[in-house]
Amino acid sequence: MKLKEYRELYDHLATPEDIDFLAENFAYDKELLLVIYTQRVSRDTIKRFHRVKPQAKRMAWDWQHGKSFVQIAQEFDFPPILTAMMILEQRKVNRKIFWNMFRALDKVQDRRLQKELAEAARADIVNSLEGMARQYSRGHWGEAKLQTWLEAKGLDFRTEKDLRAEYDKTPDILLHKPIEVDGSKKYWIESKATFGDPWEIKRHIKKQLEPYTDLFGDGMVVYWFGYVDDVDLPIPEGVNVVDATFFESPPVPYEYVPVADGKVSAHAAEQETTIESDDLPR
């Protein structure tokens, strides 16, 4: 995808409803649109976090006086789930209790709270437990596709799980014998079930691709939902960026199901979203 087209999609994905509109009117894959929408929401959250957090007491006052989590989130242009988290933290609800409420909404005795948490979860398809489950499932799907391709070619490999005890930085796949791509031998492969726009790729270069190259030699990264291919980026020498067409033609897409209709995986249900991640400015 060209940068201009990606920017147009990114700019037009302001709400979950825009996913359906763009898919129905311009024939884009819905999961691709959900991926790009998730990127936009996550980045906007990071940008706004330090402006919104100091307003937590005011947000809690508004909620106490009748405004809903979703209404307050709309006023501050902030994700509903994270808005609810900030408000309830002002009422001494810690994050463990907060997420446990979502896992068992029917056990929340305060009817107003139960209703508004459910509304926030439906409105926030990125930060809800269902949204996190979707991101985890998508990542697992990409890794499984990669491993299936390697096994079909009879290639032996070690996974990230196998490598963790030995290395601080671990690619998804470390090959026992390298494969040749574009005249160079590739020793490792990183799987990304996302879209590789310039911001995303630069982040991965710093955090993963450069360390992997230093540790293991040349390798490659696959962006299963494509990448911007007309921008020069500081890709480490010896690293190839590819998409799904490298492994299968035509690519088999990820099955799209509206996030609110999905089931929370056991793994995702154990996780707690935090807006104070390593990506947030300090």
TORKOL-4160 file (C-alpha; in steps of 0.2 Angstrom, whole numbers, padded with zeros to 4 digits, m for minus):
282
<pt num="1" X="0000" Y="0000" Z="0000"/>
<pt num="2" X="0006" Y="0018" Z="m0004"/>
<pt num="3" X="0008" Y="0030" Z="0010"/>
<pt num="4" X="m0005" Y="0042" Z="0003"/>
<pt num="5" X="m0018" Y="0028" Z="0003"/>
<pt num="6" X="m0014" Y="0023" Z="0020"/>
<pt num="7" X="m0015" Y="0041" Z="0027"/>
<pt num="8" X="m0032" Y="0043" Z="0019"/>
<pt num="9" X="m0038" Y="0027" Z="0028"/>
<pt num="10" X="m0030" Y="0032" Z="0044"/>
<pt num="11" X="m0038" Y="0049" Z="0044"/>
<pt num="12" X="m0055" Y="0042" Z="0040"/>
<pt num="13" X="m0055" Y="0029" Z="0053"/>
<pt num="14" X="m0061" Y="0040" Z="0068"/>
<pt num="15" X="m0075" Y="0028" Z="0074"/>
<pt num="16" X="m0079" Y="0010" Z="0074"/>
<pt num="17" X="m0093" Y="0014" Z="0062"/>
<pt num="18" X="m0080" Y="0020" Z="0049"/>
<pt num="19" X="m0074" Y="0002" Z="0048"/>
<pt num="20" X="m0091" Y="m0004" Z="0040"/>
<pt num="21" X="m0093" Y="0012" Z="0030"/>
<pt num="22" X="m0075" Y="0010" Z="0021"/>
<pt num="23" X="m0077" Y="m0009" Z="0019"/>
<pt num="24" X="m0094" Y="m0008" Z="0011"/>
<pt num="25" X="m0091" Y="0007" Z="0000"/>
<pt num="26" X="m0073" Y="0004" Z="m0005"/>
<pt num="27" X="m0071" Y="m0015" Z="m0003"/>
<pt num="28" X="m0057" Y="m0014" Z="0010"/>
<pt num="29" X="m0054" Y="m0030" Z="0021"/>
<pt num="30" X="m0063" Y="m0026" Z="0038"/>
<pt num="31" X="m0049" Y="m0034" Z="0048"/>
<pt num="32" X="m0036" Y="m0023" Z="0040"/>
<pt num="33" X="m0047" Y="m0008" Z="0044"/>
<pt num="34" X="m0049" Y="m0014" Z="0062"/>
<pt num="35" X="m0030" Y="m0016" Z="0063"/>
<pt num="36" X="m0027" Y="0002" Z="0057"/>
<pt num="37" X="m0041" Y="0009" Z="0068"/>
<pt num="38" X="m0033" Y="0000" Z="0083"/>
<pt num="39" X="m0016" Y="0008" Z="0078"/>
<pt num="40" X="m0025" Y="0026" Z="0078"/>
<pt num="41" X="m0034" Y="0023" Z="0094"/>
<pt num="42" X="m0018" Y="0017" Z="0103"/>
<pt num="43" X="m0007" Y="0032" Z="0097"/>
<pt num="44" X="m0020" Y="0045" Z="0100"/>
<pt num="45" X="m0022" Y="0038" Z="0118"/>
<pt num="46" X="m0003" Y="0040" Z="0121"/>
<pt num="47" X="m0003" Y="0058" Z="0114"/>
<pt num="48" X="m0018" Y="0063" Z="0125"/>
<pt num="49" X="m0014" Y="0053" Z="0141"/>
<pt num="50" X="m0004" Y="0067" Z="0150"/>
<pt num="51" X="m0018" Y="0080" Z="0145"/>
<pt num="52" X="m0032" Y="0069" Z="0151"/>
<pt num="53" X="m0025" Y="0061" Z="0167"/>
<pt num="54" X="m0024" Y="0078" Z="0177"/>
<pt num="55" X="m0043" Y="0080" Z="0173"/>
<pt num="56" X="m0047" Y="0063" Z="0182"/>
<pt num="57" X="m0055" Y="0072" Z="0198"/>
<pt num="58" X="m0066" Y="0083" Z="0186"/>
<pt num="59" X="m0071" Y="0067" Z="0177"/>
<pt num="60" X="m0075" Y="0058" Z="0193"/>
<pt num="61" X="m0086" Y="0073" Z="0198"/>
<pt num="62" X="m0095" Y="0073" Z="0182"/>
<pt num="63" X="m0098" Y="0055" Z="0184"/>
<pt num="64" X="m0104" Y="0057" Z="0201"/>
<pt num="65" X="m0116" Y="0070" Z="0195"/>
<pt num="66" X="m0125" Y="0059" Z="0182"/>
<pt num="67" X="m0114" Y="0059" Z="0166"/>
<pt num="68" X="m0110" Y="0042" Z="0160"/>
<pt num="69" X="m0093" Y="0035" Z="0156"/>
<pt num="70" X="m0096" Y="0035" Z="0138"/>
<pt num="71" X="m0102" Y="0053" Z="0138"/>
<pt num="72" X="m0087" Y="0059" Z="0148"/>
<pt num="73" X="m0075" Y="0049" Z="0136"/>
<pt num="74" X="m0083" Y="0058" Z="0121"/>
<pt num="75" X="m0080" Y="0075" Z="0129"/>
<pt num="76" X="m0062" Y="0071" Z="0133"/>
<pt num="77" X="m0060" Y="0062" Z="0116"/>
<pt num="78" X="m0052" Y="0047" Z="0126"/>
<pt num="79" X="m0056" Y="0028" Z="0126"/>
<pt num="80" X="m0072" Y="0024" Z="0136"/>
<pt num="81" X="m0063" Y="0009" Z="0145"/>
<pt num="82" X="m0048" Y="0020" Z="0150"/>
<pt num="83" X="m0060" Y="0034" Z="0155"/>
<pt num="84" X="m0069" Y="0023" Z="0167"/>
<pt num="85" X="m0053" Y="0016" Z="0174"/>
<pt num="86" X="m0047" Y="0034" Z="0178"/>
<pt num="87" X="m0064" Y="0039" Z="0186"/>
<pt num="88" X="m0065" Y="0023" Z="0197"/>
<pt num="89" X="m0047" Y="0025" Z="0202"/>
<pt num="90" X="m0053" Y="0041" Z="0210"/>
<pt num="91" X="m0065" Y="0031" Z="0220"/>
<pt num="92" X="m0051" Y="0019" Z="0226"/>
<pt num="93" X="m0055" Y="0005" Z="0214"/>
<pt num="94" X="m0039" Y="m0003" Z="0210"/>
<pt num="95" X="m0035" Y="m0010" Z="0192"/>
<pt num="96" X="m0037" Y="m0028" Z="0198"/>
<pt num="97" X="m0054" Y="m0025" Z="0204"/>
<pt num="98" X="m0058" Y="m0015" Z="0189"/>
<pt num="99" X="m0054" Y="m0029" Z="0177"/>
<pt num="100" X="m0063" Y="m0042" Z="0187"/>
<pt num="101" X="m0079" Y="m0032" Z="0186"/>
<pt num="102" X="m0078" Y="m0033" Z="0167"/>
<pt num="103" X="m0075" Y="m0052" Z="0168"/>
<pt num="104" X="m0091" Y="m0054" Z="0179"/>
<pt num="105" X="m0102" Y="m0039" Z="0175"/>
<pt num="106" X="m0117" Y="m0049" Z="0181"/>
<pt num="107" X="m0110" Y="m0049" Z="0198"/>
<pt num="108" X="m0108" Y="m0030" Z="0199"/>
<pt num="109" X="m0121" Y="m0026" Z="0212"/>
<pt num="110" X="m0122" Y="m0007" Z="0208"/>
<pt num="111" X="m0134" Y="m0007" Z="0193"/>
<pt num="112" X="m0129" Y="0010" Z="0186"/>
<pt num="113" X="m0111" Y="0004" Z="0187"/>
<pt num="114" X="m0115" Y="m0012" Z="0178"/>
<pt num="115" X="m0124" Y="m0004" Z="0164"/>
<pt num="116" X="m0111" Y="0009" Z="0161"/>
<pt num="117" X="m0097" Y="m0003" Z="0161"/>
<pt num="118" X="m0106" Y="m0014" Z="0148"/>
<pt num="119" X="m0109" Y="0002" Z="0138"/>
<pt num="120" X="m0090" Y="0007" Z="0139"/>
<pt num="121" X="m0085" Y="m0011" Z="0133"/>
<pt num="122" X="m0097" Y="m0010" Z="0118"/>
<pt num="123" X="m0091" Y="0007" Z="0113"/>
<pt num="124" X="m0072" Y="0003" Z="0116"/>
<pt num="125" X="m0067" Y="m0011" Z="0104"/>
<pt num="126" X="m0049" Y="m0008" Z="0107"/>
<pt num="127" X="m0047" Y="m0008" Z="0126"/>
<pt num="128" X="m0061" Y="m0019" Z="0131"/>
<pt num="129" X="m0057" Y="m0037" Z="0136"/>
<pt num="130" X="m0065" Y="m0042" Z="0119"/>
<pt num="131" X="m0053" Y="m0030" Z="0110"/>
<pt num="132" X="m0038" Y="m0037" Z="0119"/>
<pt num="133" X="m0043" Y="m0055" Z="0115"/>
<pt num="134" X="m0045" Y="m0050" Z="0097"/>
<pt num="135" X="m0027" Y="m0043" Z="0096"/>
<pt num="136" X="m0020" Y="m0058" Z="0105"/>
<pt num="137" X="m0030" Y="m0070" Z="0093"/>
<pt num="138" X="m0023" Y="m0061" Z="0078"/>
<pt num="139" X="m0005" Y="m0062" Z="0084"/>
<pt num="140" X="m0007" Y="m0081" Z="0087"/>
<pt num="141" X="m0015" Y="m0083" Z="0070"/>
<pt num="142" X="0000" Y="m0075" Z="0061"/>
<pt num="143" X="0013" Y="m0085" Z="0071"/>
<pt num="144" X="0003" Y="m0101" Z="0067"/>
<pt num="145" X="0003" Y="m0097" Z="0048"/>
<pt num="146" X="0022" Y="m0094" Z="0049"/>
<pt num="147" X="0025" Y="m0110" Z="0058"/>
<pt num="148" X="0014" Y="m0120" Z="0046"/>
<pt num="149" X="0023" Y="m0113" Z="0031"/>
<pt num="150" X="0040" Y="m0118" Z="0039"/>
<pt num="151" X="0034" Y="m0135" Z="0043"/>
<pt num="152" X="0027" Y="m0138" Z="0026"/>
<pt num="153" X="0045" Y="m0134" Z="0019"/>
<pt num="154" X="0053" Y="m0146" Z="0032"/>
<pt num="155" X="0062" Y="m0132" Z="0040"/>
<pt num="156" X="0067" Y="m0134" Z="0059"/>
<pt num="157" X="0066" Y="m0120" Z="0070"/>
<pt num="158" X="0065" Y="m0113" Z="0088"/>
<pt num="159" X="0051" Y="m0102" Z="0094"/>
<pt num="160" X="0051" Y="m0087" Z="0105"/>
<pt num="161" X="0045" Y="m0098" Z="0119"/>
<pt num="162" X="0060" Y="m0109" Z="0117"/>
<pt num="163" X="0072" Y="m0095" Z="0116"/>
<pt num="164" X="0067" Y="m0085" Z="0131"/>
<pt num="165" X="0078" Y="m0093" Z="0144"/>
<pt num="166" X="0093" Y="m0089" Z="0134"/>
<pt num="167" X="0091" Y="m0072" Z="0126"/>
<pt num="168" X="0084" Y="m0055" Z="0132"/>
<pt num="169" X="0078" Y="m0052" Z="0114"/>
<pt num="170" X="0069" Y="m0066" Z="0105"/>
<pt num="171" X="0062" Y="m0067" Z="0087"/>
<pt num="172" X="0046" Y="m0077" Z="0084"/>
<pt num="173" X="0056" Y="m0089" Z="0074"/>
<pt num="174" X="0075" Y="m0094" Z="0074"/>
<pt num="175" X="0079" Y="m0106" Z="0061"/>
<pt num="176" X="0091" Y="m0121" Z="0063"/>
<pt num="177" X="0097" Y="m0118" Z="0045"/>
<pt num="178" X="0095" Y="m0101" Z="0036"/>
<pt num="179" X="0084" Y="m0099" Z="0021"/>
<pt num="180" X="0090" Y="m0089" Z="0006"/>
<pt num="181" X="0080" Y="m0073" Z="0002"/>
<pt num="182" X="0086" Y="m0060" Z="m0011"/>
<pt num="183" X="0103" Y="m0067" Z="m0011"/>
<pt num="184" X="0106" Y="m0067" Z="0008"/>
<pt num="185" X="0103" Y="m0080" Z="0021"/>
<pt num="186" X="0090" Y="m0077" Z="0034"/>
<pt num="187" X="0092" Y="m0084" Z="0051"/>
<pt num="188" X="0076" Y="m0077" Z="0060"/>
<pt num="189" X="0058" Y="m0072" Z="0056"/>
<pt num="190" X="0047" Y="m0060" Z="0066"/>
<pt num="191" X="0028" Y="m0061" Z="0064"/>
<pt num="192" X="0018" Y="m0045" Z="0065"/>
<pt num="193" X="m0001" Y="m0047" Z="0064"/>
<pt num="194" X="m0003" Y="m0028" Z="0061"/>
<pt num="195" X="0000" Y="m0016" Z="0047"/>
<pt num="196" X="0018" Y="m0009" Z="0044"/>
<pt num="197" X="0016" Y="0010" Z="0042"/>
<pt num="198" X="0032" Y="0020" Z="0044"/>
<pt num="199" X="0028" Y="0024" Z="0063"/>
<pt num="200" X="0026" Y="0005" Z="0067"/>
<pt num="201" X="0041" Y="m0001" Z="0057"/>
<pt num="202" X="0052" Y="0012" Z="0065"/>
<pt num="203" X="0046" Y="0007" Z="0082"/>
<pt num="204" X="0050" Y="m0012" Z="0078"/>
<pt num="205" X="0067" Y="m0007" Z="0071"/>
<pt num="206" X="0073" Y="0000" Z="0087"/>
<pt num="207" X="0065" Y="m0012" Z="0099"/>
<pt num="208" X="0067" Y="m0028" Z="0089"/>
<pt num="209" X="0074" Y="m0029" Z="0072"/>
<pt num="210" X="0091" Y="m0021" Z="0076"/>
<pt num="211" X="0094" Y="m0031" Z="0092"/>
<pt num="212" X="0089" Y="m0047" Z="0082"/>
<pt num="213" X="0101" Y="m0043" Z="0069"/>
<pt num="214" X="0115" Y="m0040" Z="0082"/>
<pt num="215" X="0111" Y="m0057" Z="0090"/>
<pt num="216" X="0107" Y="m0068" Z="0076"/>
<pt num="217" X="0112" Y="m0061" Z="0059"/>
<pt num="218" X="0101" Y="m0057" Z="0044"/>
<pt num="219" X="0082" Y="m0060" Z="0045"/>
<pt num="220" X="0065" Y="m0055" Z="0040"/>
<pt num="221" X="0049" Y="m0047" Z="0047"/>
<pt num="222" X="0032" Y="m0051" Z="0040"/>
<pt num="223" X="0017" Y="m0039" Z="0041"/>
<pt num="224" X="0002" Y="m0050" Z="0038"/>
<pt num="225" X="m0009" Y="m0035" Z="0034"/>
<pt num="226" X="0003" Y="m0027" Z="0023"/>
<pt num="227" X="0015" Y="m0012" Z="0024"/>
<pt num="228" X="0019" Y="0005" Z="0016"/>
<pt num="229" X="0030" Y="0001" Z="0002"/>
<pt num="230" X="0035" Y="0018" Z="m0005"/>
<pt num="231" X="0044" Y="0026" Z="0010"/>
<pt num="232" X="0063" Y="0024" Z="0013"/>
<pt num="233" X="0065" Y="0018" Z="0031"/>
<pt num="234" X="0081" Y="0014" Z="0041"/>
<pt num="235" X="0079" Y="m0005" Z="0039"/>
<pt num="236" X="0094" Y="m0014" Z="0046"/>
<pt num="237" X="0105" Y="m0021" Z="0032"/>
<pt num="238" X="0101" Y="m0039" Z="0029"/>
<pt num="239" X="0083" Y="m0038" Z="0035"/>
<pt num="240" X="0069" Y="m0040" Z="0023"/>
<pt num="241" X="0051" Y="m0033" Z="0025"/>
<pt num="242" X="0038" Y="m0044" Z="0017"/>
<pt num="243" X="0019" Y="m0047" Z="0018"/>
<pt num="244" X="0007" Y="m0062" Z="0017"/>
<pt num="245" X="0010" Y="m0064" Z="m0001"/>
<pt num="246" X="0028" Y="m0071" Z="0002"/>
<pt num="247" X="0020" Y="m0086" Z="0011"/>
<pt num="248" X="0004" Y="m0089" Z="0002"/>
<pt num="249" X="m0004" Y="m0083" Z="m0014"/>
<pt num="250" X="m0018" Y="m0077" Z="m0013"/>
<pt num="251" X="m0017" Y="m0074" Z="0005"/>
<pt num="252" X="m0030" Y="m0081" Z="0016"/>
<pt num="253" X="m0037" Y="m0067" Z="0027"/>
<pt num="254" X="m0041" Y="m0067" Z="0045"/>
<pt num="255" X="m0059" Y="m0070" Z="0048"/>
<pt num="256" X="m0068" Y="m0054" Z="0053"/>
<pt num="257" X="m0081" Y="m0054" Z="0067"/>
<pt num="258" X="m0087" Y="m0038" Z="0075"/>
<pt num="259" X="m0077" Y="m0037" Z="0091"/>
<pt num="260" X="m0092" Y="m0035" Z="0103"/>
<pt num="261" X="m0098" Y="m0052" Z="0096"/>
<pt num="262" X="m0081" Y="m0061" Z="0100"/>
<pt num="263" X="m0077" Y="m0072" Z="0115"/>
<pt num="264" X="m0063" Y="m0067" Z="0127"/>
<pt num="265" X="m0049" Y="m0079" Z="0126"/>
<pt num="266" X="m0042" Y="m0086" Z="0142"/>
<pt num="267" X="m0026" Y="m0078" Z="0140"/>
<pt num="268" X="m0033" Y="m0061" Z="0136"/>
<pt num="269" X="m0045" Y="m0062" Z="0151"/>
<pt num="270" X="m0029" Y="m0064" Z="0162"/>
<pt num="271" X="m0022" Y="m0048" Z="0156"/>
<pt num="272" X="m0024" Y="m0030" Z="0162"/>
<pt num="273" X="m0023" Y="m0016" Z="0150"/>
<pt num="274" X="m0012" Y="m0002" Z="0156"/>
<pt num="275" X="m0011" Y="0015" Z="0149"/>
<pt num="276" X="0005" Y="0018" Z="0157"/>
<pt num="277" X="0015" Y="0007" Z="0145"/>
<pt num="278" X="0033" Y="0008" Z="0139"/>
<pt num="279" X="0026" Y="0018" Z="0124"/>
<pt num="280" X="0019" Y="0032" Z="0134"/>
<pt num="281" X="0029" Y="0048" Z="0136"/>
<pt num="282" X="0036" Y="0051" Z="0154"/>
